[in-house]
Amino acid sequence: MSVLPLVFTSGWASGVNAYAVVLLLGVFGATGVTDQVPDALQRPDVLIVAGVLFLCEAVADKIPYVDSVWDSVHTVIRPIAGAVVGALLAGQSGSLPDIAAGAIGGSSALLSHVVKAGTRMAVNTSPEPFSNIALSTAEDLGVAALISFAIFHPLAAAIIAGALLLLGLVTLVVLWRQIRRFRRRRAQRREEKRLAAAGATGPER
């Protein structure tokens, strides 16, 4: 079960930015930093494709509403990527069944994707674009830092990923509750203004 923490962490990171995970793991394996990365992720064609798609995501992820469309497209891609990476890591180490690793990686990727996509939709309600850029940059740096940390300290990285996932779910619930409350108040104020205007312009007796 020694590969389990790395599988969970890579799954969480795949739900945020799957291409960055594939690129980082591939580079770490190809440069000899670790022997835990399977050959399939170290192939030059895989690294090139992951690098190009990572650049595309780095741009799309920082544009309001474009990021939400991108997230919608990747609702299937990110969990599958997390499952595939998890299965490959398990196959490389032989310490965890491939199917179990795929299920763990895919599940953690799906949950972190839900947090990412939901949080981004909430942030898009703000009219300024800077919050999107700041959040996207923080996500990219967080994925890079945690995957790098997981190579050397997989258990500690998995604990951090779990804490971030839990924090993200709680934050998402709070954000959407606040947004719903704000929309209800705004709708109520509009209705009050409409009724007041209707009363002011009504027929005189």
C-alpha angles and dihedrals in degrees: 000000000000093000094053096091091051091047092052094046094047089048092053091047092047089058088058101038116351095180092055090052094052091045095048096044091046093051092047090051096043093050093049096246089130138007093209094086115092120235091246091070093046097058113120093232091052091049093048094050092045090049094051093046090046090056090049091051092045089060101037092045092062098053116089114248091000086076091055091051089049090050091051091054090049096050088102099028098058098050090045090050090050091050094047094047090048092050092048092050090049092048091051094052099033090212097109132037113258094233093052091047091049091051092049094046094045094047095049090045092052093050094048090046090054089052092047096046094043094047091048092052089052092049090050089067086073112088096220122081098213095085089058092051093047093047094046092048091049090051093050093048092044093053092047093047096046096046090049090048091047092059090064102024107026098166095050090046091051091052090051091047091051091050091048091049092051092045091049093052092050092047091049092053092048093047095051092046090053092047093050090049091050092049092049091052092047092049090049092051091049091051091049091050091048092051091046091050091047090051093048093051096041122121115282119236 
